[in-house]
Amino acid sequence: MYRLLILLLLSLPLLCACGKKSPVRPLEKPVPQAPRELSLEQKGDDFILAWKRPAANRDGSALDESMVFLVSRMDYDPAEACPECRDLSRLIARIDSEYPRQVRVEGDRYFLRDTGLEPDRGYRYRIEAVGKEGVPGDSARVEARFHIPPSPPLMLTAKSLDRQVRLSWEAPAQLPEGARIAGYNLYRRLKQSAFALRPLNGAVLESTTYDDFAVENETIYHYELRALYHLGDELVESPPSESAAARPSSPSQ
């Protein structure tokens, strides 16, 4: 009898545990992955921040069509030993993907122009997407030092030919100390549009001439040119040159 009583006492906790349930954990709301292919380029007096939409939610589920991008910025002294030790960033843009008023969209890429920057300061940007649940997803970050804008190329000319425009220019008159020219980027627009943010040329131009064959006769094209500099470990574009225009046409009969 004594042994039976001991066995009953030892089995009571096990019997009680069988009916006990763990607390119900709420289902995690789907949040977006980080924006993709984040880049930062200095173009003259401004920074251009560019990115693509996230590929999916963090759990691999499909994204909502509409989302909001939150863009934050922090400036710092590049000479500091540990500027990343504290986050003093502030929100500078809230962009609705359905009504992207603060950005330009070219293809599947968003472009945000940031102005009023101070030379020789470092700038760190953080961007995150917010889905319909209102919860920010993973963030993407990029940073660079802002330089005094270097000199643009000179004497850009555009010669009209048959289904072709021939462009030529001169190198900048002055180079910043320790800088060297990496090449040139050419930009084009039609009469009623703005200059594209991505250059017309695929690879950086190393010579001071370029033939544009992607044109139609009797259409007016406007061009501007920027020099690309090596400044320290960074590539920096100059402000634009004076623009030039051409209207290709067939030779007179």
C-alpha positions as CSV (number, residue, x, y, z in Angstrom):
1,M,0.0,0.0,0.0
2,Y,2.8,2.4,0.9
3,R,4.5,1.8,-2.5
4,L,1.2,2.4,-4.3
5,L,0.7,5.7,-2.6
6,I,4.2,6.8,-3.6
7,L,3.5,5.9,-7.2
8,L,0.3,7.9,-7.2
9,L,2.0,11.0,-5.8
10,L,4.8,10.8,-8.4
11,S,2.3,10.5,-11.3
12,L,0.1,13.5,-10.3
13,P,2.4,16.2,-12.0
14,L,2.4,14.2,-15.2
15,L,-1.4,13.8,-15.2
16,C,-1.8,17.5,-14.6
17,A,0.7,18.5,-17.4
18,C,-1.2,16.5,-20.0
19,G,-4.1,19.0,-19.9
20,K,-2.0,22.2,-19.8
21,K,-1.8,24.3,-22.9
22,S,1.0,26.8,-23.8
23,P,0.0,30.4,-24.4
24,V,-1.2,31.1,-27.9
25,R,1.4,33.1,-29.9
26,P,0.0,35.7,-32.3
27,L,0.8,35.2,-35.9
28,E,3.6,37.4,-37.1
29,K,2.5,40.1,-39.5
30,P,4.2,40.0,-42.9
31,V,6.8,42.8,-43.3
32,P,8.8,43.6,-46.4
33,Q,12.4,42.7,-46.9
34,A,14.9,45.5,-47.4
35,P,14.8,47.6,-50.6
36,R,17.1,46.3,-53.2
37,E,20.2,47.7,-55.1
38,L,20.4,50.8,-53.0
39,S,23.0,53.2,-54.4
40,L,24.2,56.8,-53.7
41,E,25.9,59.0,-56.2
42,Q,27.0,62.6,-56.1
43,K,25.9,64.5,-59.2
44,G,27.2,68.1,-59.0
45,D,25.6,69.8,-56.0
46,D,23.3,67.0,-55.0
47,F,23.2,63.3,-53.9
48,I,21.0,60.9,-55.9
49,L,19.7,58.0,-53.9
50,A,18.3,55.1,-55.9
51,W,16.7,51.8,-55.1
52,K,14.3,49.1,-56.2
53,R,11.3,47.6,-54.4
54,P,11.9,44.6,-52.0
55,A,11.6,41.2,-53.7
56,A,9.2,39.8,-51.1
57,N,8.1,39.9,-47.5
58,R,10.6,38.7,-44.8
59,D,8.7,35.3,-44.6
60,G,8.9,34.8,-48.3
61,S,5.2,35.7,-49.0
62,A,4.2,38.1,-51.8
63,L,4.4,41.8,-51.3
64,D,1.4,44.2,-51.5
65,E,1.3,46.3,-54.6
66,S,1.3,49.5,-52.6
67,M,3.8,50.4,-49.9
68,V,5.5,53.4,-48.4
69,F,9.2,54.1,-48.4
70,L,10.7,55.8,-45.3
71,V,14.0,57.6,-46.0
72,S,16.1,58.8,-43.1
73,R,19.4,60.7,-43.2
74,M,22.2,61.4,-40.7
75,D,25.3,63.6,-41.3
76,Y,28.6,63.2,-39.5
77,D,32.2,64.2,-39.4
78,P,34.1,61.6,-41.5
79,A,37.1,62.1,-39.2
80,E,35.2,60.6,-36.2
81,A,36.5,57.2,-35.0
82,C,33.0,55.6,-34.8
83,P,30.2,57.6,-36.4
84,E,28.1,54.4,-36.6
85,C,28.1,54.1,-32.8
86,R,25.0,56.3,-32.5
87,D,22.1,56.8,-34.8
88,L,21.0,60.4,-35.1
89,S,19.2,60.0,-38.4
90,R,15.9,61.9,-39.1
91,L,13.2,61.2,-41.6
92,I,13.6,63.3,-44.8
93,A,11.1,61.7,-47.1
94,R,8.0,59.5,-46.9
95,I,7.2,58.2,-50.4
96,D,4.0,56.5,-51.4
97,S,4.7,54.0,-54.2
98,E,1.3,54.7,-55.8
99,Y,1.8,58.5,-55.7
100,P,5.6,59.0,-55.8
101,R,5.7,62.8,-55.8
102,Q,9.1,63.2,-54.2
103,V,10.9,60.9,-56.5
104,R,11.4,60.1,-60.2
105,V,10.7,56.6,-61.4
106,E,12.7,55.2,-64.3
107,G,11.8,51.7,-65.2
108,D,11.7,49.7,-61.9
109,R,14.0,52.1,-60.0
110,Y,13.2,55.0,-57.7
111,F,15.5,58.1,-57.7
112,L,15.5,60.7,-54.8
113,R,17.5,63.9,-55.1
114,D,18.9,65.3,-51.8
115,T,20.0,68.9,-51.9
116,G,21.5,71.5,-49.6
117,L,24.5,69.3,-48.6
118,E,27.7,70.5,-46.9
119,P,31.0,69.7,-48.5
120,D,33.4,67.4,-46.5
121,R,30.6,66.0,-44.4
122,G,29.6,62.3,-44.4
123,Y,26.0,61.4,-45.0
124,R,24.4,58.0,-44.1
125,Y,21.0,57.1,-45.5
126,R,18.6,54.4,-44.3
127,I,15.6,53.3,-46.3
128,E,12.9,50.8,-45.3
129,A,9.6,49.8,-46.8
130,V,6.3,49.7,-44.9
131,G,3.5,47.4,-46.1
132,K,-0.3,47.6,-45.5
133,E,0.1,46.4,-41.9
134,G,2.0,49.6,-41.1
135,V,5.1,47.8,-39.7
136,P,8.5,48.9,-41.2
137,G,10.5,46.1,-42.7
138,D,14.2,45.4,-42.9
139,S,16.3,48.5,-43.8
140,A,19.0,49.1,-46.3
141,R,21.8,51.6,-45.7
142,V,24.4,53.5,-47.7
143,E,26.7,56.3,-47.0
144,A,29.3,58.6,-48.7
145,R,31.3,61.8,-48.2
146,F,30.0,64.8,-50.0
147,H,32.7,66.7,-52.0
148,I,33.0,70.2,-53.4
149,P,31.5,69.8,-56.8
150,P,34.3,69.6,-59.4
151,S,34.4,71.5,-62.7
152,P,32.2,70.4,-65.7
153,P,33.4,69.6,-69.2
154,L,33.6,72.5,-71.7
155,M,32.5,73.4,-75.2
156,L,29.9,70.6,-75.8
157,T,28.8,70.7,-79.4
158,A,26.2,68.5,-81.2
159,K,26.4,68.0,-85.0
160,S,23.3,66.9,-86.9
161,L,23.8,64.1,-89.4
162,D,21.5,61.5,-91.1
163,R,20.1,59.4,-88.3
164,Q,23.0,60.3,-86.1
165,V,24.2,63.1,-83.8
166,R,28.0,63.6,-83.4
167,L,29.0,65.1,-80.0
168,S,32.4,66.5,-79.0
169,W,33.7,68.4,-76.0
170,E,36.8,69.6,-74.1
171,A,38.1,68.3,-70.8
172,P,37.5,70.5,-67.7
173,A,39.8,73.4,-67.3
174,Q,40.8,72.7,-63.7
175,L,41.0,69.5,-61.6
176,P,40.8,69.4,-57.8
177,E,44.0,68.6,-56.0
178,G,44.7,64.9,-56.1
179,A,41.8,64.2,-58.4
180,R,41.8,62.6,-61.9
181,I,39.2,62.2,-64.6
182,A,37.6,58.8,-64.8
183,G,35.6,59.6,-67.9
184,Y,32.4,61.3,-68.9
185,N,28.6,60.6,-68.8
186,L,26.3,61.9,-71.4
187,Y,22.6,62.7,-70.8
188,R,19.8,63.3,-73.3
189,R,16.3,64.6,-73.3
190,L,13.5,65.5,-75.7
191,K,12.0,68.9,-75.9
192,Q,9.2,68.4,-73.3
193,S,11.0,66.1,-70.9
194,A,13.7,66.4,-68.2
195,F,17.2,65.0,-68.6
196,A,17.3,61.3,-67.6
197,L,19.1,60.5,-64.3
198,R,20.9,57.5,-65.9
199,P,23.4,58.3,-68.6
200,L,22.9,57.6,-72.3
201,N,26.2,55.8,-72.6
202,G,26.4,52.3,-71.2
203,A,30.1,52.3,-70.2
204,V,31.8,55.5,-69.0
205,L,33.1,57.5,-72.0
206,E,36.9,57.8,-72.0
207,S,37.3,59.9,-75.2
208,T,35.9,63.4,-75.9
209,T,33.6,62.4,-78.7
210,Y,30.5,60.3,-79.0
211,D,28.2,59.3,-81.8
212,D,24.5,58.9,-80.9
213,F,22.8,56.5,-83.4
214,A,19.7,55.9,-81.3
215,V,17.9,58.9,-82.8
216,E,15.2,59.6,-85.4
217,N,15.5,62.2,-88.2
218,E,13.6,65.5,-87.7
219,T,13.5,65.1,-83.9
220,I,15.2,67.6,-81.7
221,Y,17.5,66.2,-79.0
222,H,19.1,68.1,-76.1
223,Y,22.3,66.9,-74.5
224,E,24.4,67.7,-71.4
225,L,27.6,66.2,-70.2
226,R,29.2,65.5,-66.8
227,A,32.8,64.7,-66.0
228,L,33.4,61.7,-63.7
229,Y,36.2,62.2,-61.2
230,H,38.1,59.9,-58.9
231,L,38.2,61.7,-55.5
232,G,39.8,59.5,-52.9
233,D,38.0,56.2,-53.0
234,E,34.8,57.7,-54.5
235,L,33.5,58.5,-57.9
236,V,31.9,62.0,-58.2
237,E,30.1,63.5,-61.1
238,S,30.6,67.2,-61.9
239,P,27.7,69.6,-62.5
240,P,26.4,69.5,-66.1
241,S,28.0,71.3,-69.0
242,E,26.1,73.8,-71.0
243,S,23.6,71.9,-73.1
244,A,23.7,71.4,-76.8
245,A,20.9,70.5,-79.2
246,A,20.7,68.8,-82.6
247,R,18.1,67.7,-85.1
248,P,19.3,64.8,-87.3
249,S,18.0,64.9,-90.9
250,S,18.5,63.1,-94.2
251,P,20.8,64.8,-96.7
252,S,19.1,67.2,-99.1
253,Q,18.3,65.8,-102.5
